[in-house]
């Protein structure tokens, strides 16, 4: 696996097309959300999610 371009933003990706970003203030309190349907932003967020997911513990193997 090569280097991964991640985003530092907290986001939800809906249907691979709509990204909703959660915006927080300097001490971590939620402030508001922003949304975009820009295909380049959605592709970047989707690629970042998949890159992290493939490096994580498989769901069926995760225990608490």
C-alpha positions in Angstrom: 0.0 0.0 0.0 1.3 3.4 -0.9 0.8 6.8 0.7 -2.7 7.9 1.5 -4.1 11.4 0.9 -6.5 11.9 3.9 -8.8 14.8 4.8 -8.6 16.3 8.3 -12.3 17.1 8.1 -15.1 15.1 9.7 -17.5 14.1 6.9 -20.3 11.9 5.8 -20.4 10.7 2.2 -23.9 9.9 0.8 -24.2 7.7 -2.2 -20.7 8.6 -3.3 -22.0 12.0 -4.5 -22.9 14.3 -1.6 -20.4 15.2 1.1 -21.6 16.8 4.4 -18.8 18.2 6.5 -19.1 18.8 10.2 -17.5 22.0 11.2 -16.1 22.4 14.8 -14.7 25.4 16.6 -11.1 25.6 18.1 -12.0 23.6 21.2 -13.9 20.8 19.4 -17.5 22.0 19.7 -19.8 21.4 16.7 -20.7 24.6 15.0 -22.5 23.7 11.8 -22.4 21.6 8.6 -21.5 22.4 5.0 -22.4 20.3 2.0 -21.1 19.9 -1.5 -21.9 17.8 -4.5 -18.6 18.7 -6.2 -17.5 15.4 -7.9 -13.8 16.0 -7.2 -14.5 16.5 -3.4 -16.7 13.5 -3.3 -14.1 11.4 -5.1 -11.4 12.6 -2.7 -13.4 11.8 0.4 -14.4 8.4 -0.9 -10.8 7.5 -1.7 -9.7 8.6 1.7 -12.4 6.5 3.4 -11.5 3.4 1.4 -7.8 3.8 2.0 -8.4 4.0 5.8 -10.9 1.2 5.8 -8.6 -1.2 4.0 -5.9 -0.6 6.6 -8.3 -1.2 9.6 -9.4 -4.2 11.5 -12.0 -6.2 9.6 -15.5 -5.6 11.1 -16.0 -9.3 11.9 -12.7 -9.5 13.7 -13.1 -6.3 15.9 -13.9 -6.9 19.6 -14.4 -4.5 22.4 
